[in-house]
Amino acid sequence: MNSYPSQRTHSRWIQVCWSALLSLVLPLFFVLGLFIEPAEAVAVFQVPTVAAGESTWVVDEANIISRINENKISSRFSELAAATGNEVRLVTIHHFDYGDTIQSFTDKLFERWYSTPEEQANQTLLVLDEVTKTVGIRVGDQSATLLTDDIATSVAQETVLFPLLEGDKYNQSFLAASDRLGAVLGGQADPGPPNFDDSFDSESTFASAEETAENRGNSTVVLIVLLVLATVIPMATYFWYVGFGN
């Protein structure tokens, strides 16, 4: 009786080994962000268009604002537009496209949505990138008579960012920004930025450029090792199985 394993058995054994290893390797691709990150980068043309005068005030592409708070912000900006003609829109994205910064992304989106000086005059656009936690702001010429460069910068870099540095408080961040923008563009005194808790270690929240590069390098090494194992182990298993059969 032939003691050698059949060709069909060989193939089946290798198939099982490959399946087991791929079940380990593929999830790691996603954990390391090797497949997901490029797909989630957002280009300006991918953001839904909102024209001047439309009743859309929040475009939450990153899905980080609750429905209740989105309604509160929209109601505040709708009342502001009706009373003063000044329009404010908040946009969140997961991550801006490669080659952009948050401010260049904001400027491009502003000019795409409002193509003429007349459309731009009473507009304010605030954009937050979820991955980098950076904020861009662009203010039209007429709105800038109330929302000066200093106040606009403070809204982006303090009012929006302080709650994020203290613990990813996105809803609190945007509610505070809508209140402050509504007050200033409504002709009221600037309430100023929120107080920041100096005891909070904001440096530990974000990885440095060196740490990011190191992590990417480590991820690449892990991936290479896994790919080598995925090739070598089925071959070694096959030859061991054949030898065992002999």
N, C-alpha and C positions, 0 to 999 in steps of 0.2 A: 504493500500500500504506500502510495506516495506521501512522504512526510513533509514535503515542501509546502509552505502556505500558497494558496492560489493567488493569481494576479489580482483577482477581484478583492481578496482579503487585504493584500498589500495596499491597494488604492484606497480601500475603505479606512484602513488604519491611518494612513497619511492624511486623509480628509478629516478624520477626527482630530488629529494633532493640530492641523491648520485651524480648524474651527475653534479649538480651545484657545490657541494663541491669539487669534484675531479677536476673540471675545475679550481678551486682556488689552491688546494693543489699541483697538479702535476707541474704546472709552477714554484712553489716555490722550489720544489725539484731541478729543473734545475738552478734556480737563485742562490740557496745556494751552488750549486756545488756538491750536494750529489750523483748525478748520473754521472755527466760529468767527474769530475776530475780523478777517477780511470781509466776510459776508455782512457783518454788522456795521461796517464803516458806511456813513451816509454822505452822499453827494448833495449839493444844493438842489439840483433838479429833482431829487427824490422826495423832497419835502412838499406836501400839498400846497398849492398856490392859494394865497388869501389876498384879495384885492382891497384897496382902500374903500372904506364904507361898508364892508361886509361885517356880519355879526359874529364872526369867529374870532375869539380873543385868546384862546389857548390852543396850541398845537403840541400835544404831549406825545411825541413819537417814542420817547423812552419809557412811557407808561410808569411814571414815578409820582404822579399827582392823583390823589383820590378824586372820585367823581364829585363828592360833596364840596371839596375845596376848589375844584375846577369850576363848579357852578358859582361859588362865592366870588372867585376872581373875575369870572366872566360878567357877573352882575355888576361888580364894581366898575369895570372898564366900560361896560355898556352905558352906565349912568354918566360916567365921565365924558364919553364921546357925545352923548345927547346934550349935556350941559355946556361943554366947552369946544367941541369939535376936535379935541386932542384924542388920538387913538393910540392905545398901547396893546401890544401883543407879546405873549410869552411863548417861547418855543423850547422844547427839550429834545435832544437827540442822544442816541447811545454813544456815538463817536463820529467826529467829523472825518471827512475823507482825507487820504494821504496827500501831503503837500499843502494842506490848509492849516491855519490856526483858528482858534475860536473867533477872533475878531475878523479875520478875512472871510470866514464862513458867514458871520453875521452881516458883514457889508455886502457880500454877494447876494445873500437872501433878501436883504432890504431892497437892493436895486432890482432884483428879479420881481419882487412883489409890487414895488412902486417904481415904475420906470421913468416918470417925469418929475421935474422939480415941484410941480403943483401937487402931485400925489404924495410926495415925500414930506412936504412942509410940516404937516401936523402929525407925523408918525413917530412912534418910539418902538423899537424892536429889541427885546431881550432874549438871548439864546444861552442855554446851559448845556454843556457837554457832560454826560453822566460819567464817562470813563475817566476823564482828566479832571473833572470838577472845576472846569474853567468857565468863565462867563463873558460873553460879548454883548455890547450894547451899542445901538446906533440911534441917533436922535435927529429928526428933521429940523430944518432951519427955524421954522416958526415955533415949534415946541421947545427948541433950545433957548429961547428967550426966557423961559421959565425953568426948564431942566438944563441947567448949565453943565459944562464939561465936568466940573468938580463934583457936582451932585450926582451926575450920571455915573461917573467912575466909582463914587462911594456906594451907590446902589448896587452896582455889579460886584465890586470887590469886598464890600462889607455887609450890606443888608442881605444879599443872597448867600454869600460864602460863609459868614459867621455860623449860621445854624448847621451848615454842612460840615464845617470843621469840628463842631461839637457833637457830631453823631449822625450824619446823613439825614437831617431833618428837612426833607425836601418840601413837604407841605407847609411847614412853618416858614421856610425860606421864601417861598413864593407868595404866601399870604402877607408877609412883612413887606416884600417888594411891591406888591400891588397897593398896599395901604400907603406906602411912602410915595410911590409914583402918582397915585391918585391925588394925594394931598398937594404935592408940588405942582402938578399939571392942572390942578383945580384952582390954583392961585392962592393956596394956603401956605403957611410957614412950613419949612422943611422940618419934619420931626427928627431927622438925623438917623444914623445907623443904630442897630441894637448894641447893647453892651456885650463885649466878648469876654468869656471866662478865661483869664490868663493862666489858670492852673491846668487847663487842658493842654495836653502835649500834641499840638497839631502836626509836629514833624513826624510823629510815628504813624500818622494816618496815610501818608503817601510815600511810595517808594522813590528813592533817588534814581537819577539816570543810571548811575553805576550799578545799583541794585537791580534795576530793570534789565540792564544788559547782562548781568551775571545770571539772573533767573532764566533769561532766554537761552544763554549758553548752556546752562544746566539742563534745560528742557530738550535742547538739541542732542546733547550727549545721551540722555535717557532714551530719546526716540531712536537714535542710531543703535544703541544696545538692544532695544526691543526688536528692531528690524533684523538685526543679526541673529538674535535668538529665534525669531520667527522663521528664518531660513535654515539655520543649523540644526535646531532640535528635530524638525520632521525628518531631515536627512539622516541624522544620527539614529533616530528611532527606527527608521526604515531598515538601515543596515544592521542594527542590533536585532531587529525582528527576524530578518532574513538569516542572520547568523544563528539565532536561537532556534530557528526552524531546522537549520542544518544539524 
